[in-house]
Amino acid sequence: MHPQPEDRLGSERSLVRATWVVVAVLVAWLLFGFVREPAASGAERSIVAVLACCFAVPLLVTRGWRRTLPALDRTPRRATVTGRVHFAVDPDSDSDVPAFDLIEARVDIDGVQVGTTIADIVAAESLARFAVGSVWDVYAFEDPAELNNDHRTRVILTEAHEDVVRTGYDLGTYVLHQGPGPGSDLLLRRFADDRHARKAAAS
């Protein structure tokens, strides 16, 4: 049974906290190595520094997902699938990221048909449902170009499609691969307009 969105997000945050603790311990040991008697050798300091970097670099690379994402217009819009873009992995590389497909669609935004890409990376077991011509409910970013670094704007599947199994998200600037699971933990993350939306709902 696949984990639910809340569980996936909670596991990710717990892993991040634990990893930062490891980095902090390694840095503390590195600093302590300069003042202890006898002082840590150059080889010892080098090994610890490399270990600290190995733990810290993945956190820094994915930090965009843990910051506030751009404002999301949570008005459901209809997206019609127009095709897929396949991303293969170089078989000679050491990457553990599997090949995946992104869904291309056309969305009506303020009366204009816009070509866009669904940010949800749909798992193979749900991919057949996204046939050309199928229609899905999506949310668009208030500024479609803000995360656009590959000439493709992004939209996100709404809560109406919680049964779709995802294996991550591709927002252009930020890409996150994770274990498969139904529902959107992306919609549980912080967006720039969330505070304003909560105030409006409370008033």
C-alpha positions as CSV (number, residue, x, y, z in Angstrom):
1,M,0.0,0.0,0.0
2,H,1.4,3.4,-1.0
3,P,1.9,6.1,1.7
4,Q,-0.5,9.0,1.8
5,P,0.6,12.6,1.0
6,E,0.7,13.6,4.6
7,D,2.9,10.6,5.4
8,R,5.3,11.3,2.5
9,L,5.7,14.9,3.5
10,G,6.2,14.1,7.1
11,S,8.8,11.4,6.3
12,E,10.7,13.9,4.1
13,R,10.7,16.6,6.8
14,S,11.9,14.1,9.4
15,L,14.7,12.9,7.2
16,V,15.7,16.5,6.5
17,R,15.8,17.3,10.2
18,A,17.8,14.2,10.9
19,T,20.3,14.9,8.1
20,W,20.9,18.5,9.4
21,V,21.6,17.0,12.9
22,V,24.2,14.8,11.3
23,V,25.7,17.7,9.5
24,A,25.8,19.8,12.7
25,V,27.5,17.0,14.6
26,L,30.1,16.6,11.9
27,V,30.8,20.4,11.8
28,A,31.0,20.5,15.6
29,W,33.5,17.6,15.6
30,L,35.5,19.4,12.9
31,L,35.7,22.6,15.0
32,F,36.5,20.7,18.1
33,G,39.3,19.0,16.3
34,F,41.2,22.3,16.2
35,V,41.2,22.9,19.9
36,R,41.3,19.4,21.4
37,E,44.6,17.9,22.6
38,P,46.0,16.3,20.5
39,A,44.5,18.2,17.6
40,A,42.8,16.3,14.9
41,S,45.1,15.3,12.0
42,G,44.7,16.8,8.5
43,A,43.5,13.5,7.3
44,E,40.8,13.3,10.0
45,R,39.6,16.8,9.3
46,S,39.5,16.1,5.5
47,I,37.4,12.9,6.0
48,V,34.9,14.7,8.3
49,A,34.7,17.7,6.0
50,V,33.9,15.4,3.0
51,L,31.2,13.6,5.0
52,A,29.6,16.9,6.1
53,C,29.5,18.0,2.4
54,C,28.0,14.7,1.3
55,F,25.1,15.1,3.7
56,A,24.7,18.9,3.2
57,V,24.8,19.1,-0.6
58,P,21.5,17.2,-1.2
59,L,19.8,19.4,1.4
60,L,21.0,22.5,-0.4
61,V,20.0,21.3,-3.8
62,T,16.5,20.5,-2.7
63,R,16.0,23.5,-0.4
64,G,13.7,25.2,-2.9
65,W,11.0,22.6,-2.0
66,R,11.2,23.6,1.7
67,R,10.9,27.3,1.0
68,T,7.7,29.1,0.2
69,L,6.7,28.4,-3.4
70,P,5.3,31.1,-5.7
71,A,1.6,32.1,-5.3
72,L,-0.9,29.5,-6.6
73,D,-4.2,30.4,-8.0
74,R,-6.5,27.7,-6.5
75,T,-9.2,28.3,-9.1
76,P,-9.8,24.9,-10.7
77,R,-9.2,25.0,-14.4
78,R,-9.8,22.3,-17.1
79,A,-6.7,20.9,-18.7
80,T,-6.9,18.8,-21.9
81,V,-4.0,16.4,-22.4
82,T,-2.1,17.0,-25.7
83,G,0.8,14.6,-25.3
84,R,3.8,13.5,-23.2
85,V,7.4,14.4,-22.9
86,H,9.7,11.5,-22.0
87,F,12.8,12.0,-19.9
88,A,15.3,9.1,-20.2
89,V,18.3,8.6,-18.0
90,D,21.8,8.1,-19.4
91,P,22.4,4.3,-18.8
92,D,26.1,5.1,-18.3
93,S,25.5,7.6,-15.5
94,D,25.4,6.8,-11.8
95,S,22.0,8.5,-11.3
96,D,19.4,6.6,-9.4
97,V,16.6,8.7,-10.9
98,P,14.3,6.6,-13.1
99,A,13.0,7.6,-16.5
100,F,9.7,9.5,-16.3
101,D,7.1,11.2,-18.4
102,L,5.6,14.7,-18.1
103,I,2.1,15.4,-19.3
104,E,1.5,18.2,-21.7
105,A,-1.8,19.9,-21.8
106,R,-3.8,23.0,-22.9
107,V,-5.5,25.1,-20.3
108,D,-7.9,28.0,-20.6
109,I,-6.5,30.8,-18.5
110,D,-8.5,34.0,-18.6
111,G,-10.0,33.1,-21.9
112,V,-6.7,32.2,-23.6
113,Q,-5.7,28.6,-24.5
114,V,-2.2,28.1,-23.0
115,G,0.1,25.2,-23.7
116,T,1.5,24.0,-20.3
117,T,2.9,21.0,-18.5
118,I,1.4,19.2,-15.5
119,A,4.0,19.3,-12.8
120,D,2.9,16.1,-11.1
121,I,5.2,13.2,-12.3
122,V,2.6,10.5,-12.8
123,A,3.6,6.9,-11.9
124,A,3.5,4.2,-14.6
125,E,0.5,2.6,-13.0
126,S,-1.6,5.8,-13.5
127,L,0.0,7.1,-16.8
128,A,-2.5,5.3,-19.1
129,R,-5.3,7.4,-17.8
130,F,-3.7,10.5,-19.2
131,A,-4.6,9.7,-22.8
132,V,-4.6,12.5,-25.4
133,G,-7.9,14.4,-25.2
134,S,-8.6,13.4,-21.5
135,V,-9.5,16.3,-19.3
136,W,-8.2,17.0,-15.8
137,D,-8.7,19.7,-13.1
138,V,-5.6,21.7,-12.4
139,Y,-4.4,24.8,-10.5
140,A,-2.2,27.4,-12.2
141,F,0.5,29.7,-10.7
142,E,-0.5,33.3,-10.5
143,D,2.7,34.1,-12.4
144,P,3.2,31.2,-14.8
145,A,6.7,32.3,-15.8
146,E,8.1,32.5,-12.3
147,L,9.3,28.9,-12.2
148,N,9.7,28.6,-15.9
149,N,13.3,27.7,-16.8
150,D,12.7,25.3,-19.7
151,H,10.0,27.3,-21.7
152,R,7.2,25.2,-20.2
153,T,4.8,26.7,-17.7
154,R,3.5,24.4,-15.0
155,V,0.1,23.5,-13.6
156,I,-0.7,21.2,-10.7
157,L,-3.4,18.5,-10.4
158,T,-6.1,19.5,-7.9
159,E,-7.4,17.5,-5.0
160,A,-10.1,16.1,-7.3
161,H,-7.5,13.6,-8.5
162,E,-6.1,12.3,-5.2
163,D,-6.3,8.7,-6.6
164,V,-3.6,9.5,-9.2
165,V,-0.2,7.9,-8.1
166,R,2.7,10.3,-8.3
167,T,6.5,9.7,-8.1
168,G,7.4,13.4,-7.6
169,Y,7.0,16.8,-9.2
170,D,8.8,18.9,-11.9
171,L,8.2,22.6,-11.5
172,G,11.0,23.6,-14.0
173,T,13.2,25.3,-11.5
174,Y,12.7,22.6,-8.8
175,V,12.5,18.9,-9.5
176,L,11.7,16.3,-6.8
177,H,11.7,12.6,-7.2
178,Q,10.2,10.4,-4.4
179,G,8.6,7.0,-3.8
180,P,5.2,6.4,-5.5
181,G,2.0,7.4,-3.7
182,P,-1.5,8.7,-4.4
183,G,-2.5,12.3,-3.7
184,S,-0.5,15.5,-3.8
185,D,1.9,16.3,-1.0
186,L,2.9,19.3,-3.3
187,L,-0.4,21.0,-2.4
188,L,0.4,20.6,1.3
189,R,3.5,22.7,0.9
190,R,3.8,26.5,1.5
191,F,2.8,28.8,-1.3
192,A,3.2,32.6,-1.2
193,D,-0.5,33.4,-1.1
194,D,-1.5,30.8,1.5
195,R,-1.5,33.3,4.4
196,H,-3.8,35.7,2.5
197,A,-6.1,32.8,1.6
198,R,-6.4,31.8,5.2
199,K,-7.2,35.3,6.3
200,A,-9.9,35.6,3.6
201,A,-11.5,32.3,4.7
202,A,-11.5,33.4,8.3
203,S,-13.1,36.8,7.6
